[in-house]
Amino acid sequence: MTSSTRPSTRSWRVTASKVPEVTIWFWLIKILCTTVGESFADWVNVGLGLGLGITTMIFTAVLAVVLGVQLRLQRYVPVVYWLTVVVLSVAGTLYTDILTDRLAVPLVLSTAVFAVALAAVFGVWFARERTLSIHSIFTLPRELFYWLAVLVTFALGTAAGDWTLALTGWGPGISVLLPVTLIAAVIVGWRFGVNAVLSFWLAYILTRPLGANLGDWFASPTAQHGLGLGYGVTSVIFLAAIAAAVVYLTRTRADVIELNDEVTQPKPRRAVSVVATVGYYAVVILAAGALLQWASAQPHGSAGAEEEGGPPVAAASLAPGEAGTTFPAADLAQFRTITQDTLAKVTAADQSGARTRIADLETLWDHDQDRLQSMNPKTWSVLDHEIDAALKAVRSGNPSVDDEKQTLTKLLASLR
């Protein structure tokens, strides 16, 4: 799939572009980058214990440096270009996580906000430059619009993907099928004449949830039908694959159109009308919406039922000290510290601080799930239920201090 807009003559001269030719290599590395964006962000945030806030600041600074280098270049350089994409992927993931975990913005709202933001970027870009083609990126303003659009697509793809998972309750593996199907629909439309630029950007957005779901599938515990590799190993695997592909492209220049190379006009494709395009994608959207509606009506398990407003499921309680005889003391100490900090902020009427702090509990608990759950599934399930209850109380749109204190105090008692 390509988004290039070509002149009507038989051949033309190509100005040095700042982006690669859209080949199979482009899409392969793009999917790998989006996978790293999901797994590497979680690994640095949780695995290294830096926390969401510090991790976001670090990658924002790294993004500024890498993007500055990219903008100073005069043409496409594979290493710098794809490093920029990787860092943008991580940053876009973290910005969405900040909205969700720290500011408690509902995923449906953040998805809508990013969709509007992307439409605004495209609108201003087209109004100024009269093209959105990836093959027109050879001036600084166009490149700035391009990278801004890429960042917003990563954030939008993250929010939309997470919202879909929350809505459907799908686990790793099966969740990959929806973006794959939608990308296939985009390819079919393109093959039958749907505008190439539109097709390119739709596919570009959809590769974000595809890559993120792949990352979750590789990293998630086997108990959740994942491959159980963990986010650190998953990041290393996909970063190595990206590095190998970039080395190949650097050596072969397979995705570079040389300056002043003469390029032969491809055979023109029959274009479909705007009405036909709108009708086609209306059918695709309606079909996807019907599928999501059906999936959301299916039972998702106890935690999912509570999050979707279903009736709470009763859970057993732990005897005093039971968790301490099951799980490592160091792990429980970390969970208690975060819970105590959250309770202190609730008591001090610092609701924003409480939401921020309890997000650390969620990420740490999820990170350790595979290891702790294998030690004692029953005890883990009880604690998981109590942590979910605390998260729900603190993140409520209309929080009750009494409910927050009650759930946090109960959780503290179970963590001893």
NULO-950104 format. One record per residue (C-alpha): residue in three letters; z, x negated, y. Coordinates in Angstrom, 3 decimals, always signed. Layout:
// residues N
+-----+----------+----------+----------+
|  aa |        Z |        X |        Y |
+-----+----------+----------+----------+
| ALA |        Z |        X |        Y |
...
+-----+----------+----------+----------+
END
This chain:
// residues 416
+-----+----------+----------+----------+
|  aa |        Z |        X |        Y |
+-----+----------+----------+----------+
| MET |   +0.000 |   +0.000 |   +0.000 |
| THR |   -0.822 |   -1.328 |   +3.422 |
| SER |   -0.219 |   -0.066 |   +6.907 |
| SER |   -2.925 |   -2.053 |   +8.678 |
| THR |   -5.171 |   -0.413 |  +11.253 |
| ARG |   -8.566 |   -2.106 |  +11.119 |
| PRO |  -11.370 |   -2.164 |  +13.667 |
| SER |  -14.641 |   -0.419 |  +12.897 |
| THR |  -16.744 |   -3.595 |  +12.674 |
| ARG |  -17.680 |   -5.284 |   +9.431 |
| SER |  -15.323 |   -8.236 |   +9.936 |
| TRP |  -12.818 |   -9.512 |  +12.488 |
| ARG |  -10.697 |  -12.500 |  +13.469 |
| VAL |   -6.974 |  -12.327 |  +12.783 |
| THR |   -4.394 |  -13.488 |  +15.296 |
| ALA |   -1.365 |  -15.310 |  +13.878 |
| SER |   +0.947 |  -12.607 |  +12.552 |
| LYS |   +4.738 |  -12.755 |  +12.459 |
| VAL |   +4.948 |  -10.711 |   +9.259 |
| PRO |   +3.420 |  -11.090 |   +5.773 |
| GLU |   +0.453 |   -9.341 |   +4.263 |
| VAL |   +1.535 |   -6.199 |   +2.414 |
| THR |   +1.043 |   -7.147 |   -1.216 |
| ILE |   +2.964 |   -6.510 |   -4.413 |
| TRP |   +5.054 |   -9.540 |   -3.462 |
| PHE |   +6.078 |   -7.820 |   -0.241 |
| TRP |   +7.446 |   -4.781 |   -2.040 |
| LEU |   +9.075 |   -6.789 |   -4.816 |
| ILE |  +11.002 |   -9.036 |   -2.418 |
| LYS |  +11.856 |   -6.079 |   -0.181 |
| ILE |  +13.542 |   -4.278 |   -3.093 |
| LEU |  +15.381 |   -7.469 |   -4.071 |
| CYS |  +16.584 |   -7.854 |   -0.473 |
| THR |  +17.922 |   -4.315 |   -0.345 |
| THR |  +19.788 |   -4.892 |   -3.608 |
| VAL |  +21.404 |   -8.002 |   -2.142 |
| GLY |  +22.269 |   -6.035 |   +0.995 |
| GLU |  +24.418 |   -3.706 |   -1.094 |
| SER |  +25.936 |   -6.159 |   -3.561 |
| PHE |  +26.493 |   -9.143 |   -1.262 |
| ALA |  +28.153 |   -7.047 |   +1.433 |
| ASP |  +30.601 |   -5.627 |   -1.109 |
| TRP |  +31.242 |   -9.056 |   -2.628 |
| VAL |  +32.077 |  -10.723 |   +0.688 |
| ASN |  +34.046 |   -7.721 |   +1.909 |
| VAL |  +36.119 |   -7.172 |   -1.231 |
| GLY |  +35.567 |  -10.087 |   -3.588 |
| LEU |  +36.418 |  -12.692 |   -0.974 |
| GLY |  +39.014 |  -10.425 |   +0.610 |
| LEU |  +37.669 |  -10.738 |   +4.158 |
| GLY |  +37.757 |   -7.023 |   +4.850 |
| LEU |  +35.083 |   -4.784 |   +6.340 |
| GLY |  +35.735 |   -5.633 |   +9.988 |
| ILE |  +35.620 |   -9.429 |   +9.640 |
| THR |  +32.642 |   -9.270 |   +7.275 |
| THR |  +30.726 |   -7.145 |   +9.791 |
| MET |  +31.455 |   -9.555 |  +12.641 |
| ILE |  +30.387 |  -12.550 |  +10.540 |
| PHE |  +27.065 |  -11.017 |   +9.554 |
| THR |  +26.391 |   -9.761 |  +13.065 |
| ALA |  +26.737 |  -13.350 |  +14.279 |
| VAL |  +24.574 |  -14.647 |  +11.411 |
| LEU |  +21.970 |  -11.986 |  +12.206 |
| ALA |  +21.839 |  -13.065 |  +15.856 |
| VAL |  +21.204 |  -16.691 |  +14.833 |
| VAL |  +18.631 |  -15.950 |  +12.130 |
| LEU |  +16.773 |  -13.397 |  +14.241 |
| GLY |  +16.734 |  -15.848 |  +17.143 |
| VAL |  +15.043 |  -18.442 |  +14.936 |
| GLN |  +12.527 |  -15.875 |  +13.670 |
| LEU |  +11.615 |  -14.763 |  +17.186 |
| ARG |  +11.008 |  -18.351 |  +18.316 |
| LEU |   +8.468 |  -19.001 |  +15.586 |
| GLN |   +4.787 |  -18.633 |  +16.417 |
| ARG |   +3.728 |  -17.222 |  +13.056 |
| TYR |   +4.979 |  -15.926 |   +9.728 |
| VAL |   +7.164 |  -18.405 |   +7.811 |
| PRO |   +8.280 |  -16.953 |   +4.438 |
| VAL |  +11.739 |  -18.568 |   +4.301 |
| VAL |  +12.760 |  -17.481 |   +7.787 |
| TYR |  +11.174 |  -14.041 |   +7.575 |
| TRP |  +12.785 |  -13.068 |   +4.281 |
| LEU |  +16.135 |  -14.589 |   +5.251 |
| THR |  +16.032 |  -12.296 |   +8.286 |
| VAL |  +15.321 |   -9.314 |   +6.047 |
| VAL |  +18.233 |  -10.209 |   +3.733 |
| VAL |  +20.677 |  -10.539 |   +6.634 |
| LEU |  +19.404 |   -7.310 |   +8.198 |
| SER |  +19.918 |   -5.575 |   +4.867 |
| VAL |  +23.530 |   -6.754 |   +4.663 |
| ALA |  +24.190 |   -5.889 |   +8.316 |
| GLY |  +22.639 |   -2.416 |   +7.999 |
| THR |  +24.840 |   -1.710 |   +4.986 |
| LEU |  +27.964 |   -2.862 |   +6.823 |
| TYR |  +27.204 |   -0.790 |   +9.933 |
| THR |  +26.892 |   +2.332 |   +7.807 |
| ASP |  +30.112 |   +1.447 |   +5.946 |
| ILE |  +31.910 |   +1.052 |   +9.285 |
| LEU |  +30.923 |   +4.588 |  +10.257 |
| THR |  +31.901 |   +6.014 |   +6.882 |
| ASP |  +35.028 |   +4.062 |   +5.960 |
| ARG |  +36.498 |   +3.178 |   +9.338 |
| LEU |  +35.427 |   +6.004 |  +11.622 |
| ALA |  +35.337 |   +8.696 |   +8.900 |
| VAL |  +31.895 |   +9.899 |   +9.996 |
| PRO |  +30.492 |  +12.227 |   +7.292 |
| LEU |  +27.504 |  +10.777 |   +5.474 |
| VAL |  +25.355 |  +13.797 |   +6.272 |
| LEU |  +26.029 |  +13.218 |   +9.989 |
| SER |  +25.364 |   +9.472 |   +9.888 |
| THR |  +22.150 |  +10.154 |   +7.940 |
| ALA |  +21.014 |  +12.569 |  +10.629 |
| VAL |  +21.984 |  +10.178 |  +13.436 |
| PHE |  +20.084 |   +7.270 |  +11.912 |
| ALA |  +17.067 |   +9.497 |  +11.239 |
| VAL |  +16.983 |  +10.532 |  +14.894 |
| ALA |  +17.474 |   +6.913 |  +15.970 |
| LEU |  +14.557 |   +5.782 |  +13.811 |
| ALA |  +12.343 |   +8.536 |  +15.193 |
| ALA |  +13.283 |   +7.410 |  +18.709 |
| VAL |  +12.447 |   +3.772 |  +17.908 |
| PHE |   +9.068 |   +4.756 |  +16.493 |
| GLY |   +8.401 |   +7.075 |  +19.452 |
| VAL |   +9.093 |   +4.444 |  +22.100 |
| TRP |   +7.267 |   +1.767 |  +20.069 |
| PHE |   +4.136 |   +3.900 |  +19.745 |
| ALA |   +4.236 |   +5.073 |  +23.355 |
| ARG |   +4.299 |   +1.458 |  +24.533 |
| GLU |   +2.046 |   -0.259 |  +21.984 |
| ARG |   -0.109 |   +2.619 |  +20.652 |
| THR |   +0.347 |   +1.408 |  +17.072 |
| LEU |   +3.074 |   +1.134 |  +14.442 |
| SER |   +1.028 |   -1.002 |  +12.074 |
| ILE |   +2.808 |   -3.934 |  +10.455 |
| HIS |   -0.414 |   -5.922 |  +10.915 |
| SER |   -0.155 |   -5.652 |  +14.680 |
| ILE |   +3.042 |   -7.734 |  +14.957 |
| PHE |   +1.835 |  -10.701 |  +16.992 |
| THR |   +3.558 |  -10.140 |  +20.357 |
| LEU |   +7.260 |  -10.386 |  +21.203 |
| PRO |   +7.707 |   -6.712 |  +22.215 |
| ARG |   +6.099 |   -5.506 |  +18.993 |
| GLU |   +8.211 |   -7.853 |  +16.922 |
| LEU |  +11.378 |   -6.659 |  +18.642 |
| PHE |  +10.425 |   -3.043 |  +17.897 |
| TYR |   +9.622 |   -4.020 |  +14.314 |
| TRP |  +12.986 |   -5.659 |  +13.622 |
| LEU |  +14.881 |   -2.837 |  +15.314 |
| ALA |  +13.030 |   -0.347 |  +13.107 |
| VAL |  +13.808 |   -2.443 |  +10.019 |
| LEU |  +17.527 |   -2.520 |  +10.865 |
| VAL |  +17.647 |   +1.250 |  +11.382 |
| THR |  +15.751 |   +1.864 |   +8.123 |
| PHE |  +18.377 |   -0.148 |   +6.250 |
| ALA |  +21.207 |   +1.817 |   +7.852 |
| LEU |  +19.390 |   +5.125 |   +7.266 |
| GLY |  +18.599 |   +4.270 |   +3.659 |
| THR |  +22.228 |   +3.315 |   +3.025 |
| ALA |  +23.592 |   +6.515 |   +4.551 |
| ALA |  +21.021 |   +8.767 |   +2.866 |
| GLY |  +21.506 |   +7.065 |   -0.491 |
| ASP |  +25.297 |   +7.292 |   -0.355 |
| TRP |  +25.116 |  +10.911 |   +0.804 |
| THR |  +22.827 |  +11.754 |   -2.108 |
| LEU |  +25.233 |  +10.153 |   -4.592 |
| ALA |  +28.208 |  +11.969 |   -3.081 |
| LEU |  +26.303 |  +15.252 |   -3.153 |
| THR |  +25.024 |  +14.978 |   -6.707 |
| GLY |  +27.723 |  +12.951 |   -8.425 |
| TRP |  +25.025 |  +10.860 |  -10.111 |
| GLY |  +26.121 |   +7.552 |  -11.540 |
| PRO |  +24.373 |   +4.165 |  -11.686 |
| GLY |  +21.100 |   +4.186 |  -13.546 |
| ILE |  +20.154 |   +7.846 |  -13.189 |
| SER |  +20.490 |   +7.576 |   -9.409 |
| VAL |  +17.549 |   +5.144 |   -9.393 |
| LEU |  +15.162 |   +7.876 |  -10.535 |
| LEU |  +15.111 |   +9.897 |   -7.309 |
| PRO |  +13.922 |   +7.108 |   -4.953 |
| VAL |  +11.472 |   +5.920 |   -7.627 |
| THR |  +10.000 |   +9.426 |   -7.849 |
| LEU |   +9.787 |   +9.791 |   -4.076 |
| ILE |   +8.109 |   +6.394 |   -3.721 |
| ALA |   +5.620 |   +7.474 |   -6.388 |
| ALA |   +4.927 |  +10.622 |   -4.350 |
| VAL |   +4.278 |   +8.473 |   -1.265 |
| ILE |   +1.859 |   +6.279 |   -3.237 |
| VAL |   +0.018 |   +9.332 |   -4.554 |
| GLY |   -0.310 |  +10.701 |   -1.016 |
| TRP |   -1.582 |   +7.368 |   +0.263 |
| ARG |   -4.127 |   +7.116 |   -2.536 |
| PHE |   -5.478 |  +10.554 |   -1.584 |
| GLY |   -5.839 |   +9.644 |   +2.088 |
| VAL |   -2.468 |  +10.173 |   +3.795 |
| ASN |   -2.128 |   +7.902 |   +6.828 |
| ALA |   -1.430 |   +4.322 |   +5.704 |
| VAL |   +1.078 |   +3.550 |   +8.466 |
| LEU |   +3.094 |   +6.690 |   +7.682 |
| SER |   +2.989 |   +5.886 |   +3.974 |
| PHE |   +4.144 |   +2.317 |   +4.593 |
| TRP |   +7.213 |   +3.292 |   +6.605 |
| LEU |   +8.193 |   +6.106 |   +4.242 |
| ALA |   +8.046 |   +3.690 |   +1.310 |
| TYR |   +9.916 |   +1.077 |   +3.346 |
| ILE |  +12.784 |   +3.502 |   +3.969 |
| LEU |  +12.916 |   +4.655 |   +0.345 |
| THR |  +13.142 |   +1.118 |   -1.038 |
| ARG |  +16.591 |   +0.881 |   +0.573 |
| PRO |  +18.342 |   +3.474 |   -1.657 |
| LEU |  +16.282 |   +2.213 |   -4.605 |
| GLY |  +17.541 |   -1.348 |   -4.153 |
| ALA |  +21.104 |   -0.223 |   -3.455 |
| ASN |  +21.183 |   +1.923 |   -6.585 |
| LEU |  +19.827 |   -0.966 |   -8.632 |
| GLY |  +22.586 |   -3.176 |   -7.250 |
| ASP |  +25.241 |   -0.620 |   -8.126 |
| TRP |  +23.783 |   -0.256 |  -11.618 |
| PHE |  +23.979 |   -3.994 |  -12.252 |
| ALA |  +27.438 |   -4.387 |  -10.696 |
| SER |  +29.259 |   -1.202 |  -11.755 |
| PRO |  +31.676 |   -1.285 |  -14.690 |
| THR |  +30.348 |   -0.341 |  -18.112 |
| ALA |  +32.824 |   +2.554 |  -18.081 |
| GLN |  +30.700 |   +4.013 |  -15.277 |
| HIS |  +27.470 |   +3.404 |  -17.212 |
| GLY |  +26.679 |   +0.253 |  -15.244 |
| LEU |  +25.876 |   -3.193 |  -16.606 |
| GLY |  +29.298 |   -4.541 |  -15.586 |
| LEU |  +28.060 |   -7.778 |  -13.986 |
| GLY |  +30.139 |   -7.394 |  -10.842 |
| TYR |  +28.919 |   -7.724 |   -7.261 |
| GLY |  +29.216 |  -11.511 |   -7.171 |
| VAL |  +27.041 |  -12.140 |  -10.230 |
| THR |  +24.585 |   -9.437 |   -9.164 |
| SER |  +24.228 |  -11.064 |   -5.739 |
| VAL |  +23.576 |  -14.468 |   -7.306 |
| ILE |  +20.929 |  -13.069 |   -9.681 |
| PHE |  +18.979 |  -11.266 |   -6.974 |
| LEU |  +19.330 |  -14.062 |   -4.413 |
| ALA |  +17.936 |  -16.462 |   -7.005 |
| ALA |  +15.008 |  -14.106 |   -7.637 |
| ILE |  +14.330 |  -13.877 |   -3.888 |
| ALA |  +14.485 |  -17.662 |   -3.553 |
| ALA |  +12.036 |  -18.149 |   -6.427 |
| ALA |   +9.578 |  -15.644 |   -4.962 |
| VAL |   +9.813 |  -17.162 |   -1.476 |
| VAL |   +9.260 |  -20.684 |   -2.861 |
| TYR |   +6.160 |  -19.403 |   -4.655 |
| LEU |   +4.810 |  -17.741 |   -1.515 |
| THR |   +5.555 |  -20.812 |   +0.587 |
| ARG |   +3.596 |  -23.021 |   -1.815 |
| THR |   +0.673 |  -20.665 |   -2.451 |
| ARG |   +0.518 |  -18.865 |   +0.927 |
| ALA |   -0.534 |  -15.810 |   -1.076 |
| ASP |   +0.744 |  -13.408 |   +1.592 |
| VAL |   -0.490 |  -15.307 |   +4.668 |
| ILE |   -3.622 |  -14.460 |   +6.631 |
| GLU |   -4.651 |  -17.729 |   +8.227 |
| LEU |   -5.306 |  -17.914 |  +11.941 |
| ASN |   -8.974 |  -17.217 |  +12.675 |
| ASP |   -9.703 |  -16.402 |   +9.047 |
| GLU |  -12.554 |  -13.947 |   +8.777 |
| VAL |  -11.529 |  -10.870 |   +6.860 |
| THR |  -14.007 |   -8.437 |   +5.347 |
| GLN |  -13.567 |   -4.777 |   +6.153 |
| PRO |  -12.349 |   -2.885 |   +3.075 |
| LYS |  -14.246 |   +0.161 |   +1.969 |
| PRO |  -13.105 |   +3.051 |   +4.198 |
| ARG |  -10.873 |   +5.609 |   +2.525 |
| ARG |  -11.269 |   +9.309 |   +3.086 |
| ALA |   -8.437 |  +10.416 |   +5.376 |
| VAL |   -6.748 |  +13.780 |   +4.962 |
| SER |   -5.981 |  +16.042 |   +7.889 |
| VAL |   -2.636 |  +16.281 |   +9.619 |
| VAL |   -2.208 |  +19.793 |   +8.233 |
| ALA |   -2.785 |  +18.572 |   +4.684 |
| THR |   -0.341 |  +15.691 |   +5.219 |
| VAL |   +2.353 |  +18.009 |   +6.550 |
| GLY |   +1.749 |  +20.444 |   +3.705 |
| TYR |   +1.941 |  +17.725 |   +1.080 |
| TYR |   +5.196 |  +16.295 |   +2.345 |
| ALA |   +6.638 |  +19.777 |   +2.856 |
| VAL |   +6.171 |  +20.353 |   -0.872 |
| VAL |   +7.761 |  +16.980 |   -1.683 |
| ILE |  +10.747 |  +17.676 |   +0.589 |
| LEU |  +11.254 |  +21.173 |   -0.806 |
| ALA |  +11.133 |  +19.864 |   -4.368 |
| ALA |  +13.614 |  +17.079 |   -3.585 |
| GLY |  +15.872 |  +19.538 |   -1.772 |
| ALA |  +15.824 |  +21.939 |   -4.716 |
| LEU |  +16.743 |  +19.103 |   -7.066 |
| LEU |  +19.641 |  +17.997 |   -4.856 |
| GLN |  +20.838 |  +21.578 |   -4.516 |
| TRP |  +20.811 |  +21.996 |   -8.282 |
| ALA |  +22.566 |  +18.667 |   -8.863 |
| SER |  +25.251 |  +19.428 |   -6.276 |
| ALA |  +26.096 |  +22.651 |   -8.137 |
| GLN |  +26.790 |  +20.775 |  -11.373 |
| PRO |  +30.347 |  +19.669 |  -12.235 |
| HIS |  +31.060 |  +16.125 |  -10.995 |
| GLY |  +34.468 |  +15.451 |  -12.511 |
| SER |  +37.900 |  +15.868 |  -10.970 |
| ALA |  +37.597 |  +13.398 |   -8.113 |
| GLY |  +34.196 |  +14.647 |   -7.159 |
| ALA |  +35.373 |  +18.253 |   -7.331 |
| GLU |  +38.118 |  +17.622 |   -4.841 |
| GLU |  +35.805 |  +15.771 |   -2.485 |
| GLU |  +33.315 |  +18.629 |   -2.562 |
| GLY |  +35.986 |  +21.203 |   -1.916 |
| GLY |  +36.497 |  +22.314 |   -5.523 |
| PRO |  +39.874 |  +23.145 |   -6.973 |
| PRO |  +42.180 |  +20.182 |   -7.502 |
| VAL |  +42.729 |  +19.014 |  -11.039 |
| ALA |  +46.283 |  +18.377 |  -12.078 |
| ALA |  +47.119 |  +14.824 |  -13.015 |
| ALA |  +50.045 |  +13.375 |  -14.887 |
| SER |  +52.697 |  +11.393 |  -13.065 |
| LEU |  +53.800 |   +7.872 |  -13.845 |
| ALA |  +57.325 |   +7.084 |  -14.901 |
| PRO |  +59.223 |   +4.704 |  -12.589 |
| GLY |  +58.032 |   +1.145 |  -13.213 |
| GLU |  +55.279 |   +2.222 |  -15.616 |
| ALA |  +52.498 |   +0.700 |  -13.521 |
| GLY |  +54.460 |   -2.552 |  -13.270 |
| THR |  +54.527 |   -2.910 |  -17.040 |
| THR |  +50.794 |   -2.258 |  -17.290 |
| PHE |  +49.051 |   -4.003 |  -14.406 |
| PRO |  +49.531 |   -7.511 |  -12.939 |
| ALA |  +52.272 |   -7.721 |  -10.324 |
| ALA |  +49.947 |   -9.509 |   -7.875 |
| ASP |  +47.482 |   -6.610 |   -7.932 |
| LEU |  +50.177 |   -3.990 |   -7.438 |
| ALA |  +51.657 |   -6.019 |   -4.576 |
| GLN |  +48.316 |   -5.960 |   -2.764 |
| PHE |  +47.944 |   -2.214 |   -3.250 |
| ARG |  +51.509 |   -1.604 |   -2.062 |
| THR |  +51.056 |   -3.734 |   +1.041 |
| ILE |  +47.980 |   -1.797 |   +2.119 |
| THR |  +49.643 |   +1.542 |   +1.349 |
| GLN |  +52.771 |   +0.561 |   +3.313 |
| ASP |  +50.656 |   -0.539 |   +6.260 |
| THR |  +48.778 |   +2.765 |   +6.176 |
| LEU |  +52.033 |   +4.735 |   +6.048 |
| ALA |  +53.402 |   +2.754 |   +8.988 |
| LYS |  +50.314 |   +3.552 |  +11.059 |
| VAL |  +50.543 |   +7.239 |  +10.170 |
| THR |  +54.192 |   +7.239 |  +11.223 |
| ALA |  +53.228 |   +5.559 |  +14.501 |
| ALA |  +50.552 |   +8.237 |  +15.113 |
| ASP |  +47.800 |   +5.610 |  +14.803 |
| GLN |  +45.360 |   +7.751 |  +12.854 |
| SER |  +42.382 |   +5.504 |  +13.510 |
| GLY |  +44.326 |   +2.481 |  +12.320 |
| ALA |  +45.458 |   +4.365 |   +9.204 |
| ARG |  +41.853 |   +5.215 |   +8.310 |
| THR |  +40.829 |   +1.630 |   +8.842 |
| ARG |  +43.625 |   +0.236 |   +6.702 |
| ILE |  +43.282 |   +2.666 |   +3.804 |
| ALA |  +39.593 |   +1.753 |   +3.547 |
| ASP |  +40.806 |   -1.674 |   +2.400 |
| LEU |  +42.722 |   +0.024 |   -0.407 |
| GLU |  +39.635 |   +1.912 |   -1.508 |
| THR |  +37.410 |   -1.161 |   -1.594 |
| LEU |  +40.006 |   -3.308 |   -3.365 |
| TRP |  +40.749 |   -0.606 |   -5.947 |
| ASP |  +37.045 |   -0.057 |   -6.651 |
| HIS |  +36.476 |   -3.794 |   -6.936 |
| ASP |  +39.227 |   -4.167 |   -9.567 |
| GLN |  +38.374 |   -0.990 |  -11.462 |
| ASP |  +36.623 |   -2.518 |  -14.458 |
| ARG |  +39.422 |   -5.016 |  -15.098 |
| LEU |  +42.356 |   -2.647 |  -14.531 |
| GLN |  +40.853 |   +0.358 |  -16.268 |
| SER |  +40.296 |   -1.663 |  -19.427 |
| MET |  +44.019 |   -2.553 |  -19.520 |
| ASN |  +45.211 |   +1.050 |  -19.658 |
| PRO |  +42.725 |   +3.879 |  -18.925 |
| LYS |  +45.442 |   +6.543 |  -18.714 |
| THR |  +47.592 |   +4.721 |  -16.164 |
| TRP |  +44.518 |   +3.739 |  -14.189 |
| SER |  +43.346 |   +7.365 |  -14.095 |
| VAL |  +46.681 |   +8.580 |  -12.712 |
| LEU |  +46.699 |   +5.949 |   -9.972 |
| ASP |  +43.050 |   +6.656 |   -9.214 |
| HIS |  +43.869 |  +10.325 |   -8.723 |
| GLU |  +46.765 |   +9.498 |   -6.376 |
| ILE |  +44.637 |   +7.066 |   -4.365 |
| ASP |  +41.936 |   +9.723 |   -4.031 |
| ALA |  +44.558 |  +12.165 |   -2.771 |
| ALA |  +45.786 |   +9.652 |   -0.192 |
| LEU |  +42.242 |   +8.902 |   +0.954 |
| LYS |  +41.495 |  +12.590 |   +1.318 |
| ALA |  +44.680 |  +13.208 |   +3.337 |
| VAL |  +44.164 |  +10.290 |   +5.727 |
| ARG |  +40.439 |  +10.933 |   +6.218 |
| SER |  +40.764 |  +14.665 |   +6.718 |
| GLY |  +38.967 |  +16.031 |   +9.758 |
| ASN |  +42.203 |  +17.785 |  +10.706 |
| PRO |  +44.865 |  +15.501 |   +9.207 |
| SER |  +48.389 |  +16.709 |   +8.507 |
| VAL |  +50.992 |  +13.994 |   +9.050 |
| ASP |  +53.243 |  +15.602 |   +6.450 |
| ASP |  +50.475 |  +15.590 |   +3.839 |
| GLU |  +49.602 |  +11.991 |   +4.655 |
| LYS |  +53.204 |  +10.846 |   +4.353 |
| GLN |  +53.702 |  +12.793 |   +1.132 |
| THR |  +50.628 |  +11.380 |   -0.638 |
| LEU |  +51.265 |   +7.827 |   +0.576 |
| THR |  +54.930 |   +7.930 |   -0.387 |
| LYS |  +54.062 |   +9.249 |   -3.846 |
| LEU |  +51.478 |   +6.523 |   -4.245 |
| LEU |  +53.977 |   +3.851 |   -3.229 |
| ALA |  +56.406 |   +5.104 |   -5.850 |
| SER |  +53.730 |   +4.943 |   -8.551 |
| LEU |  +52.730 |   +1.401 |   -7.572 |
| ARG |  +56.141 |   -0.059 |   -8.423 |
+-----+----------+----------+----------+
END
